[in-house]
Amino acid sequence: MNRLLDRILKSFISAGQLSVTWADGSQSVYKGAVSGPSAGMALSNHQIEAALALNPGLAFGEGYMDGAITPLGCSLYQLLDLLMLNSMSPGHLPAQIAEGFRYVCRKWIQFNPVKRSRRNVAHHYDLDSRLYQLFLDKDRQYSCAYFRRGDETLDEAQEAKKHHIASKLLLNRPGLEVLDIGCGWGGMALTLARDYGAIVTGITLSQEQLDVARQRALDEGLQGQVRFEMLDYRNLQCRFDRIVSVGMFEHVGVSHYEQFFETVKNSLKDDGIALIHSIGRNDRPGTTNPWLDKYIFPGGYSPALSEVFTAVEKSGLWVTDCEILRLHYAKTIAVWRERFAANRAKAVALYDERFARMFEFYLDAAELSFRVQGHMNFQIQLSRGIDTVPLTRDYMSEAEAKK
């Protein structure tokens, strides 16, 4: 038994119950003062015990990937549920010190100049595109879906998300020039062209996504309406009627928020409208989990709204609408988890067992960040002028009703 980790867990578990089987075969049970979930884990060596005591945010994910941590009598999701719930309460001094250090250094951690941004994007989005086909919807929407009723299929909810966003872009006439910042595999751009008659330019830093998006435009015969380019948003030279960005702002970095919104402003025509869709947090500014930063989204961060609005205010743009989507992403990722689990053997064949364990850890933790750790999605509508959009939101519901 690692005595330091034992003391930490005694104060850390304030809700529910955690059972631990130590590397020496001994067992401990930690029970919180209030009811909560129960879970167990086995630690296979003394190295992982020490690492968990000193840097749990990184060590737990690495320990699971390497097989040094095994859930006992529960699933990984259930174990993470217990631990992530308890992490929201103070009581783990080493973790608090590590968090404070990361906060002090976060501007460097999230420093994303053009070359570094390209490397960060390639780390995750240039993975074999067949991996994403294992769990995404048919349109490959890799962002929060929109569950209007709550019982939609993933395909239906992702289609609804695109039209929900389109309604906020006020696409009231064909031929509007639209910029899609961080266009992914092209689904949003193709939808805006196909269903709304827009002329769309999609930009990305992922070569894998760019190749797929261009091929999709050719396959749908939309190459005259949609073009996709490898381009950083900071190098834009044109102005557009509309700008949309879905799931890209998380990769901008706090040091670049002002530059991002200044670029949006300069890239909008005088009567233009922009819609930014991003993950956020409902509490104060924070940091990115070190495991997530190292293995999944280097340089990424889910901002507090206070950080976003401060940068918008400095740009001079109008915030003409803001909507918070709370559990929509949790529901989305729950489906992704199920699909990935059903196709896990294929993921192992594409990469290896350690990669599959990494990816299931990522999906489990991502869903729980929305269920128990205050993450959500926000959609901010922006314009250059005070009178660019109608006085009320009726036009949004009317546009959605037509689809």
TAWO-V28709 format. One record per residue. PHI is phi in degrees with one decimal (NA if undefined). PSI is psi in radians with two decimals (999 if undefined). Layout:
phi:PHI psi:PSI
phi:PHI psi:PSI
//
This chain:
phi:NA psi:2.36
phi:-85.6 psi:1.97
phi:-65.7 psi:-0.61
phi:-65.5 psi:-0.81
phi:-64.9 psi:-0.64
phi:-59.2 psi:-0.81
phi:-64.3 psi:-0.68
phi:-63.2 psi:-0.81
phi:-65.1 psi:-0.54
phi:-62.5 psi:-0.63
phi:-91.6 psi:-0.41
phi:-73.2 psi:-0.74
phi:-81.0 psi:1.74
phi:-104.8 psi:-0.26
phi:-137.3 psi:2.39
phi:77.7 psi:-2.78
phi:-144.2 psi:2.36
phi:-121.3 psi:2.24
phi:-106.6 psi:2.33
phi:-125.5 psi:2.24
phi:-103.4 psi:2.04
phi:-81.1 psi:2.94
phi:-61.2 psi:-0.48
phi:-86.9 psi:0.08
phi:93.1 psi:-0.20
phi:-73.6 psi:2.84
phi:-129.5 psi:2.58
phi:-138.2 psi:2.60
phi:-125.2 psi:2.28
phi:-118.0 psi:2.10
phi:-120.2 psi:2.23
phi:-78.5 psi:2.92
phi:-76.5 psi:-0.34
phi:-120.7 psi:2.78
phi:-67.9 psi:2.71
phi:179.2 psi:-3.03
phi:-68.6 psi:2.78
phi:-118.9 psi:2.48
phi:-157.6 psi:2.92
phi:-142.5 psi:2.78
phi:-150.2 psi:2.66
phi:-114.0 psi:2.34
phi:-107.5 psi:2.19
phi:-89.1 psi:-0.29
phi:-152.5 psi:2.88
phi:-72.3 psi:-0.42
phi:-64.5 psi:-0.74
phi:-69.7 psi:-0.56
phi:-62.1 psi:-0.79
phi:-66.7 psi:-0.72
phi:-64.1 psi:-0.68
phi:-65.1 psi:-0.59
phi:-69.8 psi:-0.61
phi:-93.0 psi:-0.66
phi:-148.7 psi:1.23
phi:-63.4 psi:-0.55
phi:-60.3 psi:-0.57
phi:-95.3 psi:-0.73
phi:-68.5 psi:-0.59
phi:-65.0 psi:-0.83
phi:-63.6 psi:-0.74
phi:-65.5 psi:-0.67
phi:-63.0 psi:-0.68
phi:-68.8 psi:-0.75
phi:-58.6 psi:-0.68
phi:-88.2 psi:-0.05
phi:81.9 psi:0.18
phi:-80.9 psi:-0.30
phi:-121.8 psi:2.22
phi:-127.1 psi:2.18
phi:-61.8 psi:2.43
phi:-119.7 psi:2.13
phi:68.0 psi:0.31
phi:-160.9 psi:3.03
phi:-90.9 psi:2.92
phi:-58.4 psi:-0.72
phi:-59.9 psi:-0.77
phi:-66.3 psi:-0.66
phi:-65.9 psi:-0.79
phi:-65.7 psi:-0.62
phi:-57.1 psi:-0.84
phi:-62.7 psi:-0.83
phi:-70.1 psi:-0.73
phi:-70.4 psi:-0.58
phi:-62.0 psi:-0.82
phi:-70.5 psi:-0.43
phi:-68.3 psi:-0.27
phi:-77.5 psi:-0.18
phi:-102.8 psi:2.47
phi:-67.1 psi:2.74
phi:147.2 psi:-0.12
phi:-114.4 psi:1.62
phi:-59.5 psi:-0.83
phi:-57.5 psi:-0.70
phi:-66.3 psi:-0.67
phi:-66.2 psi:-0.67
phi:-64.7 psi:-0.77
phi:-62.8 psi:-0.71
phi:-63.0 psi:-0.75
phi:-62.9 psi:-0.69
phi:-65.3 psi:-0.76
phi:-63.9 psi:-0.61
phi:-65.8 psi:-0.75
phi:-61.1 psi:-0.63
phi:-94.3 psi:0.08
phi:-66.3 psi:-0.52
phi:-66.0 psi:-0.55
phi:-76.2 psi:-0.75
phi:-59.0 psi:-0.66
phi:-99.3 psi:0.27
phi:-72.7 psi:1.93
phi:-125.0 psi:1.23
phi:-65.0 psi:3.07
phi:-57.0 psi:-0.85
phi:-65.7 psi:-0.73
phi:-68.6 psi:-0.65
phi:-60.3 psi:-0.71
phi:-61.8 psi:-0.77
phi:-64.7 psi:-0.73
phi:-62.8 psi:-0.75
phi:-64.9 psi:-0.77
phi:-60.7 psi:-0.58
phi:-54.8 psi:-0.67
phi:-110.9 psi:-0.79
phi:-85.7 psi:-0.22
phi:-95.2 psi:0.25
phi:-64.0 psi:2.80
phi:-51.7 psi:2.17
phi:-61.5 psi:-0.36
phi:-66.2 psi:-0.44
phi:-61.6 psi:-0.79
phi:-71.7 psi:-0.43
phi:-68.4 psi:-0.30
phi:-70.5 psi:-0.41
phi:-139.1 psi:-0.26
phi:-81.9 psi:2.99
phi:-74.1 psi:3.10
phi:-66.0 psi:-0.40
phi:-93.2 psi:-0.01
phi:56.9 psi:0.86
phi:-82.7 psi:1.95
phi:-103.1 psi:0.98
phi:-159.3 psi:3.10
phi:-59.7 psi:2.22
phi:-81.4 psi:3.04
phi:-124.5 psi:1.90
phi:-99.2 psi:1.60
phi:-65.2 psi:-0.71
phi:-100.8 psi:-0.63
phi:110.5 psi:-0.25
phi:-115.0 psi:0.28
phi:-69.6 psi:2.72
phi:-72.0 psi:2.89
phi:-62.1 psi:-0.72
phi:-60.5 psi:-0.76
phi:-65.1 psi:-0.74
phi:-69.5 psi:-0.61
phi:-72.7 psi:-0.62
phi:-64.1 psi:-0.73
phi:-63.5 psi:-0.66
phi:-58.7 psi:-0.79
phi:-62.8 psi:-0.72
phi:-74.6 psi:-0.53
phi:-62.8 psi:-0.77
phi:-67.1 psi:-0.75
phi:-59.5 psi:-0.62
phi:-63.2 psi:-0.53
phi:-82.3 psi:-0.23
phi:-85.0 psi:-0.13
phi:51.3 psi:1.05
phi:-83.9 psi:1.26
phi:-90.5 psi:0.10
phi:-158.0 psi:2.59
phi:-70.8 psi:2.77
phi:87.4 psi:0.05
phi:-65.9 psi:2.40
phi:-88.6 psi:2.11
phi:-119.8 psi:2.37
phi:-105.9 psi:2.27
phi:-110.7 psi:1.85
phi:-87.8 psi:2.03
phi:78.8 psi:1.10
phi:-79.3 psi:-0.07
phi:59.6 psi:-2.41
phi:-88.1 psi:0.24
phi:95.4 psi:0.00
phi:-60.9 psi:-0.76
phi:-66.6 psi:-0.81
phi:-60.1 psi:-0.76
phi:-66.2 psi:-0.65
phi:-64.9 psi:-0.78
phi:-64.0 psi:-0.61
phi:-73.8 psi:-0.83
phi:-69.1 psi:-0.79
phi:-95.7 psi:-0.31
phi:-125.7 psi:-0.02
phi:72.5 psi:0.37
phi:-78.8 psi:2.71
phi:-103.0 psi:1.94
phi:-116.2 psi:2.38
phi:-114.4 psi:2.08
phi:-105.6 psi:2.34
phi:-121.5 psi:2.54
phi:-150.9 psi:2.88
phi:-113.2 psi:0.16
phi:-104.7 psi:2.06
phi:-65.9 psi:-0.68
phi:-61.0 psi:-0.81
phi:-67.6 psi:-0.69
phi:-59.4 psi:-0.80
phi:-62.1 psi:-0.77
phi:-65.8 psi:-0.78
phi:-62.0 psi:-0.76
phi:-64.3 psi:-0.69
phi:-66.8 psi:-0.67
phi:-63.2 psi:-0.71
phi:-61.9 psi:-0.71
phi:-65.5 psi:-0.77
phi:-62.8 psi:-0.58
phi:-92.2 psi:0.00
phi:68.5 psi:0.49
phi:-107.9 psi:0.25
phi:-63.9 psi:-0.35
phi:-80.8 psi:-0.27
phi:-109.4 psi:-0.42
phi:-128.5 psi:2.32
phi:-131.5 psi:2.55
phi:-119.8 psi:2.39
phi:-132.5 psi:2.60
phi:-85.0 psi:1.78
phi:-154.5 psi:2.36
phi:-80.9 psi:2.45
phi:-57.8 psi:-0.48
phi:-71.4 psi:-0.20
phi:-104.5 psi:0.26
phi:-67.8 psi:2.49
phi:-126.0 psi:-0.11
phi:-108.9 psi:2.90
phi:-114.6 psi:2.60
phi:-131.8 psi:2.74
phi:-71.5 psi:-0.64
phi:-140.0 psi:2.60
phi:-131.3 psi:2.32
phi:-129.2 psi:2.49
phi:-144.7 psi:2.07
phi:-120.6 psi:1.99
phi:73.4 psi:0.32
phi:-105.3 psi:-0.54
phi:-60.6 psi:-0.46
phi:-61.3 psi:-0.30
phi:-102.8 psi:0.05
phi:-73.3 psi:-0.80
phi:93.8 psi:2.40
phi:-59.4 psi:-0.52
phi:-68.7 psi:-0.26
phi:-114.4 psi:0.12
phi:-60.8 psi:-0.80
phi:-62.6 psi:-0.72
phi:-64.3 psi:-0.67
phi:-61.1 psi:-0.89
phi:-72.6 psi:-0.50
phi:-66.0 psi:-0.68
phi:-65.4 psi:-0.74
phi:-58.4 psi:-0.81
phi:-60.6 psi:-0.83
phi:-69.1 psi:-0.38
phi:-93.2 psi:-0.07
phi:-94.2 psi:2.43
phi:-68.2 psi:2.91
phi:-57.6 psi:-0.59
phi:-104.6 psi:0.43
phi:-81.5 psi:2.85
phi:-133.5 psi:2.42
phi:-123.5 psi:2.59
phi:-132.0 psi:2.05
phi:-109.3 psi:2.14
phi:-114.9 psi:2.15
phi:-150.9 psi:2.76
phi:-73.7 psi:2.51
phi:-142.5 psi:-3.07
phi:-128.5 psi:2.60
phi:-91.0 psi:0.03
phi:-114.4 psi:-2.77
phi:-73.3 psi:2.93
phi:-54.4 psi:2.54
phi:-145.0 psi:-2.55
phi:-136.4 psi:2.97
phi:-90.4 psi:2.41
phi:-52.5 psi:2.32
phi:-63.6 psi:-0.56
phi:-66.9 psi:-0.77
phi:-62.6 psi:-0.69
phi:-66.8 psi:-0.65
phi:-77.8 psi:-0.73
phi:-105.3 psi:-0.43
phi:-116.8 psi:-1.07
phi:-127.2 psi:1.31
phi:-59.8 psi:2.34
phi:79.8 psi:0.04
phi:-88.7 psi:2.80
phi:-166.4 psi:2.39
phi:-99.6 psi:1.96
phi:-83.1 psi:2.77
phi:-77.5 psi:2.62
phi:-61.3 psi:-0.54
phi:-60.2 psi:-0.63
phi:-70.0 psi:-0.67
phi:-69.5 psi:-0.84
phi:-66.8 psi:-0.58
phi:-60.2 psi:-0.76
phi:-69.2 psi:-0.68
phi:-62.6 psi:-0.77
phi:-58.1 psi:-0.70
phi:-70.1 psi:-0.42
phi:-76.7 psi:-0.40
phi:87.6 psi:0.03
phi:-73.4 psi:2.67
phi:-88.2 psi:2.31
phi:-87.1 psi:1.84
phi:-96.5 psi:-0.17
phi:-168.6 psi:2.55
phi:-144.9 psi:2.26
phi:-127.4 psi:2.42
phi:-106.7 psi:2.16
phi:-103.3 psi:1.96
phi:-84.9 psi:-1.29
phi:-96.3 psi:0.12
phi:-62.1 psi:-0.70
phi:-73.7 psi:-0.57
phi:-60.2 psi:-0.75
phi:-66.0 psi:-0.66
phi:-62.4 psi:-0.89
phi:-68.8 psi:-0.50
phi:-59.0 psi:-0.70
phi:-69.9 psi:-0.73
phi:-58.3 psi:-0.75
phi:-60.5 psi:-0.78
phi:-62.4 psi:-0.77
phi:-68.5 psi:-0.70
phi:-63.9 psi:-0.74
phi:-60.5 psi:-0.70
phi:-68.0 psi:-0.44
phi:-112.8 psi:0.36
phi:-58.0 psi:-0.70
phi:-60.7 psi:-0.59
phi:-69.4 psi:-0.63
phi:-65.5 psi:-0.71
phi:-62.5 psi:-0.70
phi:-66.2 psi:-0.62
phi:-70.5 psi:-0.68
phi:-125.0 psi:-1.75
phi:-164.8 psi:3.14
phi:-63.3 psi:-0.74
phi:-61.8 psi:-0.71
phi:-62.9 psi:-0.76
phi:-62.1 psi:-0.69
phi:-65.5 psi:-0.67
phi:-60.9 psi:-0.78
phi:-71.7 psi:-0.66
phi:-69.9 psi:-0.58
phi:-63.2 psi:-0.77
phi:-58.6 psi:-0.85
phi:-67.1 psi:-0.73
phi:-61.3 psi:-0.85
phi:-66.9 psi:-0.63
phi:-63.9 psi:-0.79
phi:-61.0 psi:-0.76
phi:-69.2 psi:-0.45
phi:-63.0 psi:-0.50
phi:-86.5 psi:-0.45
phi:-85.9 psi:-0.65
phi:-127.0 psi:-0.11
phi:-121.2 psi:0.32
phi:80.0 psi:0.21
phi:-79.9 psi:2.66
phi:-156.4 psi:-3.11
phi:-117.0 psi:2.58
phi:-128.0 psi:2.62
phi:-124.7 psi:2.05
phi:-112.5 psi:2.17
phi:-95.6 psi:2.33
phi:-129.6 psi:2.62
phi:-148.2 psi:2.83
phi:-80.5 psi:-0.53
phi:-114.0 psi:2.72
phi:-70.3 psi:-0.44
phi:-114.5 psi:0.40
phi:-69.2 psi:-0.71
phi:-105.2 psi:2.79
phi:-58.4 psi:2.86
phi:-67.4 psi:-0.52
phi:-122.7 psi:2.98
phi:-87.1 psi:0.15
phi:-57.4 psi:-0.61
phi:-62.3 psi:-0.49
phi:-67.9 psi:-0.89
phi:-65.6 psi:-0.60
phi:-66.2 psi:-0.68
phi:-67.4 psi:-0.72
phi:-66.0 psi:-0.60
phi:-65.4 psi:-0.38
phi:-82.4 psi:-0.20
phi:-105.6 psi:999
//
